[in-house]
Amino acid sequence: MDNRRALELIEREHDAERFCACGRHTTVIDHAGRVWLECSSHDERPEGALARITSALTAGLHTRRLIVDLRPLAA
């Protein structure tokens, strides 16, 4: 896969799912060369014990999907 195709794939995935099931926007995030589509709620740090527990229990319900691994392109 070349850079152009990777960019097209990233844009297509984000266009297809702009919102998480919870209603929040999704964002494209790079984690060490791997590009993910994530619910924007993943960026927040919950405050308080109950909020942290609730966040941990519902984390699997929010969008978090690997779009493309760019590490092979960097080599």
Secondary structure, 3 states (H helix, E strand, C coil): CCHHHHHHHHHHHHHHCCECCCCCEEEEEEECCEEEEEEHHHHCCCCCHHHHHHHHHHHHHCCEEEEEECHHHHC
